[in-house]
Amino acid sequence: MGVGRFVYTPILPLMQAQAELSAGAGADLATANYVGYLLGALAGILFPPLVRSRAVLRGSLLVLAGTLACMPLTHSTAVWAGLRLTAGAASALVFVVAAGSLLHHLRTHSPHLPGWAFGGVGAGIALSGLLVLVLRTAADWRAAWWASAALALALTGAAWNLRPEEATAGPAARPGERTHRWFWALFVGYTLEGAGYIVAGTFLVAAIGQGSPGWVGGAAWVLVGLAAVPSTALWARLARRRSRPDLLLAALLVQAVGIALPALVGGAAAALVSAVLFGATFLGICTLALATGAQLRFPRSVALLTAGYSVGQILGPPAVAPMLHDGYRSALLLAALVVLVSAAVTIVLRFDFPHHMAVTGGSRRESTQDTRPDRPDRGALAPHSAD
């Protein structure tokens, strides 16, 4: 999923230089992928049997690799958009099935083990980024897509026998307190985060490449992936010592700095620091936000937060598209500002937050987690299964 969904970011500069893809069209392709991701996530939410199907997992893995292989076969922006939309839907289903599987089968293990598994997204980003970085000096954009498809196919073979979550009956959800104030602040903040983070997630490599040597942009994307690998497990560990609202605010502030840094400070050092800060926060913010929603026990919190986040991702690239004619500086600064506004909104969570409420929620997966108040990280990752 890390390859299929995110390899577009390091390949985008190659397509702009070699395939005559405009900045605006590049934003449209990104938006198509995010629309597909929303559709795939909603399908997993509305049709629960999908997330327990090995056939759906295997089919989605093959479709994901196939869309990568088909990208070089055309120069049609419309076809590219269709392929990226399909890749988005397939990657969402892969993620939902895989997350449900690991949370179900590892529920009696250390809570940090699922965190490392979620780091697979970061590993996919790092591997595909390294692949494109090596190929950019010896091959063209077509070879980058085909090599990425081969990598995705190899990882498909490794994941072929993954056992999806088993269908079992769980206890009914217990009604929670009235938590509307905190939940809707979280919803707005998380939607804004989706819009802000995705601008950097789409254009960071191209933006860095404008003001730094060609290798720096590709190296920065590899660093994003490497920083993301341990991030979810580390944020889960921190949640044992600090409240999730505090950590969510801190992560958003760090991410805003990381997004703005290459727009404010030139040079390779600033670009690489930006990559580390961004990679270390974007998965952690997802984990913290969705776990907070589950803790509030708001009805269908995971579905609502996932939908809001996906809508934010869809709106982000077209919102900054008019700014891209003059480079990426303004787009990154706007994205950082949006993340700062998200942080400001989530400050509401720090006032009178019901920390005593255990993470239970309405899903069977959440109810299988250890929800003792002295072990808050036990349920920290459960909501990620619908992201």
C-alpha positions in Angstrom: 0.0 0.0 0.0 2.9 2.3 0.7 4.3 1.7 -2.8 1.0 1.7 -4.7 -0.4 4.9 -3.1 2.6 7.0 -2.5 5.1 6.3 -5.3 3.4 8.9 -7.4 5.1 11.6 -5.2 8.7 10.9 -6.3 7.7 10.0 -9.9 5.7 13.3 -10.3 8.8 15.4 -11.1 9.9 12.9 -13.7 6.5 13.0 -15.4 6.5 16.8 -15.4 9.9 16.9 -17.0 9.5 14.0 -19.4 5.8 13.4 -20.0 4.7 17.0 -20.2 2.5 16.7 -17.2 1.5 20.1 -16.0 1.4 21.1 -12.3 -2.4 21.4 -12.4 -2.8 18.0 -14.1 -0.5 16.6 -11.5 -2.8 17.9 -8.7 -5.8 16.4 -10.5 -4.2 12.9 -10.6 -3.4 13.2 -6.9 -7.1 14.2 -6.2 -8.3 11.2 -8.2 -6.2 8.9 -6.0 -7.7 10.4 -2.9 -11.2 10.1 -4.2 -10.6 6.4 -4.8 -9.2 6.0 -1.3 -12.3 7.5 0.1 -14.5 5.2 -1.9 -12.4 2.2 -0.9 -12.6 3.2 2.8 -16.3 3.7 2.6 -16.8 0.3 0.9 -15.0 -1.3 3.8 -17.1 0.5 6.3 -20.5 -0.1 4.6 -19.8 -3.7 3.7 -18.0 -5.3 6.6 -17.6 -8.7 4.9 -15.1 -7.1 2.5 -12.6 -6.6 5.3 -12.7 -10.3 6.2 -12.3 -11.6 2.7 -9.0 -13.1 1.5 -10.2 -12.8 -2.1 -10.7 -9.1 -1.6 -7.2 -8.7 -0.2 -5.6 -10.7 -3.0 -7.6 -9.0 -5.7 -6.9 -5.6 -4.4 -3.1 -6.3 -4.2 -3.1 -7.5 -7.8 -5.2 -4.5 -9.0 -2.8 -2.2 -7.1 0.3 -3.6 -8.9 -1.6 -3.6 -12.2 -2.5 0.0 -12.1 1.2 0.9 -11.5 2.2 -1.2 -14.5 -0.4 0.4 -16.8 0.6 4.0 -16.1 3.4 4.1 -18.7 1.1 2.6 -21.4 -0.6 5.9 -22.2 -0.2 9.7 -22.2 -3.9 10.4 -21.6 -4.5 12.4 -18.4 -8.0 11.0 -18.2 -6.7 7.4 -18.2 -4.0 8.2 -15.7 -6.7 9.7 -13.5 -8.8 6.5 -13.8 -5.8 4.4 -12.9 -4.9 6.5 -9.9 -8.5 6.4 -8.7 -8.5 2.6 -9.0 -5.2 2.5 -7.1 -6.6 4.6 -4.3 -9.6 2.3 -3.9 -7.5 -0.8 -3.9 -5.0 0.6 -1.5 -7.7 1.5 1.0 -9.1 -2.0 0.9 -5.6 -3.5 1.3 -5.1 -1.3 4.3 -8.4 -2.0 6.0 -8.1 -5.8 5.5 -4.5 -5.9 6.7 -5.2 -3.6 9.7 -8.2 -5.7 10.7 -6.1 -8.8 10.4 -3.2 -7.7 12.5 -5.4 -6.1 15.2 -7.4 -9.3 15.4 -4.6 -11.8 15.4 -2.2 -9.8 17.5 -4.7 -8.6 20.1 -3.0 -10.7 22.8 0.5 -9.4 22.0 2.3 -6.2 22.9 0.4 -3.1 21.7 3.6 -1.9 20.0 3.7 -4.8 17.6 0.7 -3.6 15.5 2.4 -0.2 15.5 5.4 -1.6 13.8 3.1 -3.4 11.3 1.5 -0.1 10.4 5.1 1.1 9.8 4.9 -1.0 6.7 3.4 2.0 4.9 6.5 3.9 5.7 8.7 1.0 4.5 6.8 1.0 1.2 7.4 4.7 0.9 11.1 4.4 1.6 11.6 1.4 -0.7 9.8 3.0 -3.7 11.5 6.3 -3.1 14.9 4.7 -3.1 14.0 2.8 -6.3 13.0 6.0 -8.1 16.1 7.8 -6.7 18.3 5.1 -8.3 16.4 5.0 -11.6 16.1 8.7 -12.2 19.7 9.0 -13.4 19.6 5.9 -15.7 16.0 5.6 -16.9 12.8 7.6 -17.6 9.4 7.9 -15.9 8.1 4.8 -17.6 10.8 2.6 -16.1 10.1 4.1 -12.7 6.4 3.0 -12.9 7.3 -0.5 -14.1 9.9 -1.0 -11.5 7.4 0.2 -8.8 4.9 -2.3 -10.2 7.5 -5.1 -9.9 8.2 -4.1 -6.3 4.5 -4.0 -5.5 4.1 -7.5 -7.1 7.0 -8.9 -5.0 5.4 -7.5 -1.8 2.1 -9.0 -3.0 3.7 -12.4 -3.0 4.9 -11.9 0.6 1.5 -10.8 1.7 -0.5 -13.5 -0.2 -1.2 -15.7 2.7 -2.2 -13.0 5.2 -5.2 -14.2 7.2 -8.0 -11.6 7.3 -9.9 -10.9 10.5 -12.3 -13.6 11.5 -16.0 -12.8 12.0 -16.9 -13.2 15.6 -19.7 -11.8 17.7 -18.7 -9.1 20.2 -20.3 -7.3 23.1 -22.6 -4.5 22.5 -21.2 -1.0 22.7 -21.7 0.8 26.0 -23.2 4.3 25.8 -20.8 7.1 26.5 -21.1 10.5 27.9 -22.2 13.5 25.8 -19.0 14.2 24.0 -20.2 16.3 21.1 -18.0 19.3 21.9 -14.7 17.4 21.9 -15.7 15.1 19.0 -16.6 17.8 16.6 -13.5 19.8 17.4 -11.6 16.6 16.7 -13.5 16.1 13.4 -12.8 19.6 12.2 -9.2 19.5 13.2 -8.7 16.1 11.6 -10.3 17.1 8.3 -8.0 20.2 8.2 -5.1 17.9 8.8 -6.1 15.8 5.8 -6.1 18.9 3.6 -2.8 20.3 4.9 -0.7 17.1 5.1 -1.7 15.9 1.7 -0.2 18.9 -0.1 3.2 18.0 1.3 2.5 14.4 0.7 1.9 15.1 -2.9 4.4 17.9 -3.8 7.2 17.7 -1.3 9.7 16.0 -3.6 8.9 18.4 -6.5 9.1 21.4 -4.1 12.5 20.4 -2.7 13.8 19.6 -6.2 13.2 23.2 -7.3 15.7 24.6 -4.9 18.1 21.8 -4.3 20.2 19.3 -6.3 18.1 16.6 -8.1 19.0 13.8 -5.7 17.8 15.8 -2.6 14.1 15.5 -3.4 14.3 11.8 -3.9 16.5 11.3 -0.8 14.0 13.4 1.3 11.1 11.1 0.3 13.2 8.0 1.4 13.7 9.8 4.7 9.9 10.4 5.0 9.4 6.6 4.7 12.2 5.7 7.1 10.9 8.2 9.7 7.4 6.8 9.3 8.4 3.2 10.0 8.8 3.5 13.8 6.5 6.5 14.3 3.2 4.8 15.1 4.8 2.5 17.7 6.7 5.4 19.2 3.6 7.6 19.5 1.7 4.7 21.1 4.5 4.4 23.7 4.3 8.2 24.4 0.5 7.8 24.9 1.3 5.8 28.1 2.8 8.9 29.6 0.9 11.8 28.1 -2.7 12.3 27.1 -3.7 11.9 23.5 -5.0 15.5 23.1 -1.5 16.8 24.2 0.3 14.5 21.9 -2.0 15.3 19.0 -1.4 19.0 19.4 2.4 18.4 19.6 2.4 16.3 16.5 0.4 18.8 14.5 2.8 21.6 15.5 5.8 19.6 14.6 4.3 18.6 11.2 3.5 22.3 10.5 7.1 23.2 11.0 8.2 20.3 8.8 5.9 21.4 5.9 6.9 25.0 6.1 10.7 24.5 6.5 11.6 23.9 2.8 9.5 27.0 1.8 11.3 29.2 4.3 14.8 27.8 4.3 16.7 26.7 1.3 19.3 24.0 1.0 19.6 20.3 1.4 19.8 20.3 5.2 16.5 22.0 5.7 14.9 19.7 3.1 16.1 16.6 4.9 15.0 17.8 8.3 11.6 18.6 6.8 11.3 15.1 5.5 12.1 13.6 9.0 9.6 15.8 10.8 6.9 15.1 8.2 7.5 11.3 8.2 7.6 11.1 11.9 4.1 12.7 12.3 1.7 11.9 9.5 0.9 8.3 10.6 1.2 9.2 14.3 -1.5 11.9 13.9 -3.8 9.4 12.2 -3.3 7.0 15.1 -3.8 9.6 17.8 -6.9 11.2 16.2 -8.7 8.0 15.6 -7.9 6.6 19.0 -9.2 9.8 20.6 -12.4 9.5 18.7 -12.8 6.0 19.9 -12.1 7.0 23.5 -15.0 9.6 23.2 -17.3 6.8 22.2 -19.1 9.0 19.7 -21.3 6.9 17.4 -19.5 5.7 14.3 -16.5 8.0 15.2 -14.0 6.0 13.1 -16.2 6.2 10.0 -16.9 9.9 10.4 -13.3 10.8 11.1 -12.1 8.7 8.2 -14.6 10.4 5.9 -13.6 13.9 7.0 -9.9 13.1 6.6 -10.5 11.7 3.1 -12.5 14.8 2.1 -9.7 17.0 3.3 -7.2 15.0 1.2 -9.5 15.5 -1.9 -9.8 19.2 -1.4 -6.1 19.9 -0.6 -4.4 19.5 -4.1 -7.0 21.5 -6.1 -7.0 24.2 -3.5 -3.3 24.9 -4.0 -3.3 24.2 -7.8 -3.6 27.9 -8.8 -0.5 28.6 -6.7 1.7 26.1 -8.5 2.4 28.2 -11.5 4.9 30.2 -9.5 6.4 27.2 -7.7 5.6 25.3 -4.6 6.6 27.8 -1.9 3.1 29.4 -1.5 1.4 25.9 -1.5 3.6 24.6 1.2 3.1 27.7 3.4 -0.6 27.5 2.9 -0.5 23.8 3.9 1.5 24.6 7.0 -1.0 27.3 7.9 -3.9 24.8 7.5 -2.1 22.3 9.8 -1.6 25.2 12.3 -5.3 25.9 12.2 -6.0 22.2 12.8 -3.7 22.4 15.9 -5.6 25.5 17.1 -8.9 23.7 16.8 -7.7 20.6 18.7 -6.7 22.8 21.6 -10.4 22.5 22.6 -9.7 18.8 23.4 -7.3 19.8 26.2 -10.1 21.5 28.2 -12.0 19.2 30.5 -11.3 16.2 28.3 -12.9 13.0 29.7 -9.7 11.1 30.2 -11.5 8.6 32.5 -13.4 7.2 29.5 -11.9 3.9 28.4 -11.3 3.2 24.7 -14.1 0.9 23.9 -16.3 2.2 21.1 -18.7 0.4 19.0 -16.6 -2.0 17.0 -15.7 -5.6 17.9 -12.0 -4.8 17.4 -12.0 -2.0 19.8 -13.8 -4.1 22.4 -11.0 -6.7 22.2 -8.3 -4.3 23.3 -7.2 -3.9 26.9 -9.0 -0.8 28.0 -7.7 -0.3 31.5 -7.1 3.4 32.2 -3.6 2.7 33.3 -2.8 1.2 29.9 -4.1 3.8 27.4 -1.9 2.6 24.6 -3.6 -0.8 24.5 -6.4 0.6 22.4 -4.4 3.3 20.7 -4.1 1.6 17.4 -7.5 -0.1 17.1 -9.3 2.7 15.1 -6.5 2.8 12.5 -8.2 -0.2 10.8 -10.7 2.1 9.1 -8.2 4.8 8.1 
